[in-house]
Amino acid sequence: MDDNFVIIQRPRLICECKNVSLQKIQEEVHVHGVRTLKDLVLRTRASTGCGSCASAVREAFETELTKTAPELPGSADNEP
């Protein structure tokens, strides 16, 4: 048996029409700071094709939002 092989996993597609993967949604939330579903859709075009993935896009987005660090209340308004 040959031990020199590589298993390549395809990204899990959430929106097939626009080729948006779970990894892309994670990147938008955690790297680019997307915080609204509207902004996610504008940036990725997810769920703008046939629309059948809209609930899956929403669910994946909301799940990723729960993984972000919560902001402290008023932290943006605190001045030294």
C-alpha positions in Angstrom: 0.0 0.0 0.0 1.3 3.4 -0.9 1.5 5.8 2.1 2.4 8.8 -0.1 -1.1 10.0 -0.8 -3.0 13.1 0.2 -6.6 13.4 1.0 -8.1 16.6 -0.3 -11.4 17.7 1.2 -13.7 19.9 -0.7 -15.0 22.9 1.2 -18.6 22.4 2.4 -20.7 24.5 0.1 -23.6 26.4 1.7 -24.6 28.2 -1.4 -24.0 26.2 -4.6 -25.3 28.8 -7.0 -22.7 31.4 -5.9 -20.1 28.8 -4.7 -20.0 30.1 -1.1 -18.6 27.6 1.4 -18.8 27.4 5.2 -15.1 28.4 5.2 -15.9 31.6 3.3 -18.7 32.5 5.8 -16.3 31.9 8.6 -13.6 34.1 7.0 -16.1 36.9 6.4 -17.1 36.9 10.1 -13.8 36.2 11.8 -11.3 37.9 9.4 -13.3 40.6 7.8 -15.6 41.5 10.7 -18.9 41.0 9.0 -21.6 41.4 11.6 -24.9 41.5 9.7 -26.5 39.0 7.3 -27.1 41.8 4.9 -23.4 42.6 4.7 -22.5 38.9 4.3 -24.9 38.6 1.4 -23.6 41.8 -0.2 -20.0 40.6 0.1 -20.5 36.9 -0.9 -23.8 37.0 -2.9 -24.8 33.9 -1.0 -28.5 33.1 -1.3 -29.0 35.5 -4.2 -29.3 32.7 -6.8 -32.1 30.3 -6.4 -32.5 31.2 -2.7 -33.0 27.6 -1.5 -30.0 28.0 0.8 -31.1 31.1 2.6 -31.9 29.4 5.8 -28.6 27.5 5.7 -26.7 30.7 5.1 -28.5 32.4 8.0 -27.8 29.5 10.3 -24.1 29.2 9.4 -23.7 33.0 9.8 -25.5 33.1 13.2 -23.4 30.1 14.4 -20.2 31.9 13.5 -21.4 35.1 15.2 -21.8 33.2 18.5 -18.1 32.3 18.3 -16.9 35.9 18.2 -15.7 37.7 21.3 -18.5 39.8 22.7 -17.8 43.5 22.9 -17.9 45.2 26.3 -20.8 47.5 26.7 -19.7 51.1 26.0 -16.2 50.0 25.2 -16.2 52.0 21.9 -17.4 55.1 23.8 -14.9 55.0 26.6 -12.4 57.8 26.3 -9.3 58.1 28.5 
